[in-house]
């Protein structure tokens, strides 16, 4: 298992280099003037040209790429064109906001979607099943910005129970988290219901029933263990997506996270910030996928044995 983890970690390096190359080429192909961004629209042209030359903008693109990669190995990710600060100083300062939104949203969506999916599967075509399925379809089709505004209108403006935004106390995260969690919970409900219905038709489930196993033991001991694999995959992918995909919710609720930083950097073509955010999110995504694979091995011993065979 340790050899497998080491091999996967080593695979991250060439993947990151490829991602950096693609993003770097795209950013350098698109129009933009770092010197003008840093000095402002009123700066004289010769000062802009001198600054661009000092930044190496007159060098070939591939040379700049290799110099940037060399700087990464030295843990030098550059300085923001806008703030003149090291790029990770601003990103890491606001990253906890995004982490909180992602973690809370995944936990809440799992607490809502998975149990309702199990209940819908075990009580097929009941009133509970029909109502939860219809609600899931409704929530899955609602845009996040619209759902956020509706929740803000009801619970903040009308009832006054919760703040409409900000990042101060825990209650400030309730509405943003629910905005992100409800559509995900709806999707988890549907996928859990589908998987559980398929598993409950398997022969080993009928054998367990014939041996007198209780419904609770059949569901949680036999069926749920096999249903966890695709559910964990979806939760992991959703969590990885939320690390950089909370932009809409951040804008609606006035929360400054990684998504907002990336959007602002793209508007100003702040290349160092965009590159650093890309590297951070790509690395986290690949690490999350590795953790999901390791959880597979923990849940299903057959997958663990396949890992060992693949390594040997």
Rosetta blueprint (number, residue, H / E / L):
1 X L
2 X H
3 X H
4 X H
5 X H
6 X H
7 X H
8 X H
9 X H
10 X H
11 X H
12 X H
13 X H
14 X H
15 X H
16 X H
17 X H
18 X H
19 X H
20 X H
21 X H
22 X H
23 X H
24 X H
25 X H
26 X H
27 X H
28 X H
29 X H
30 X L
31 X L
32 X L
33 X L
34 X H
35 X H
36 X H
37 X H
38 X H
39 X H
40 X L
41 X L
42 X L
43 X L
44 X L
45 X H
46 X H
47 X H
48 X H
49 X H
50 X H
51 X H
52 X H
53 X H
54 X H
55 X L
56 X L
57 X L
58 X L
59 X L
60 X L
61 X H
62 X H
63 X H
64 X H
65 X H
66 X H
67 X H
68 X H
69 X H
70 X H
71 X H
72 X H
73 X H
74 X L
75 X L
76 X L
77 X L
78 X L
79 X E
80 X L
81 X L
82 X L
83 X L
84 X L
85 X L
86 X E
87 X H
88 X H
89 X H
90 X H
91 X H
92 X H
93 X H
94 X H
95 X H
96 X H
97 X H
98 X H
99 X H
100 X H
101 X H
102 X H
103 X H
104 X H
105 X H
106 X H
107 X H
108 X H
109 X H
110 X H
111 X H
112 X H
113 X H
114 X H
115 X H
116 X H
117 X H
118 X H
119 X H
120 X H
121 X H
122 X H
123 X L
124 X L
125 X L
126 X L
127 X H
128 X H
129 X H
130 X H
131 X H
132 X H
133 X H
134 X H
135 X H
136 X H
137 X H
138 X H
139 X H
140 X H
141 X L
142 X L
143 X L
144 X H
145 X H
146 X H
147 X H
148 X H
149 X H
150 X H
151 X H
152 X H
153 X H
154 X H
155 X H
156 X H
157 X H
158 X H
159 X L
160 X L
161 X L
162 X L
163 X L
164 X L
165 X L
166 X L
167 X L
168 X L
169 X L
170 X L
171 X L
172 X H
173 X H
174 X H
175 X H
176 X H
177 X H
178 X H
179 X H
180 X H
181 X H
182 X H
183 X H
184 X H
185 X H
186 X H
187 X H
188 X H
189 X H
190 X H
191 X H
192 X H
193 X H
194 X H
195 X H
196 X H
197 X H
198 X H
199 X H
200 X L
201 X L
202 X L
203 X H
204 X H
205 X H
206 X H
207 X H
208 X H
209 X H
210 X H
211 X L
212 X L
213 X L
214 X L
215 X H
216 X H
217 X H
218 X H
219 X H
220 X H
221 X H
222 X H
223 X H
224 X H
225 X H
226 X H
227 X H
228 X H
229 X H
230 X H
231 X H
232 X H
233 X H
234 X H
235 X H
236 X H
237 X H
238 X H
239 X H
240 X H
241 X H
242 X H
243 X L
244 X L
245 X L
246 X L
247 X H
248 X H
249 X H
250 X H
251 X H
252 X H
253 X H
254 X L
255 X L
256 X L
257 X L
258 X H
259 X H
260 X H
261 X H
262 X H
263 X H
264 X H
265 X H
266 X H
267 X H
268 X H
269 X L
270 X L
271 X H
272 X H
273 X H
274 X H
275 X H
276 X H
277 X H
278 X H
279 X H
280 X H
281 X H
282 X H
283 X H
284 X H
285 X H
286 X H
287 X H
288 X H
289 X H
290 X H
291 X H
292 X H
293 X H
294 X H
295 X H
296 X H
297 X H
298 X H
299 X H
300 X L
301 X H
302 X H
303 X H
304 X H
305 X H
306 X H
307 X H
308 X H
309 X H
310 X H
311 X H
312 X L
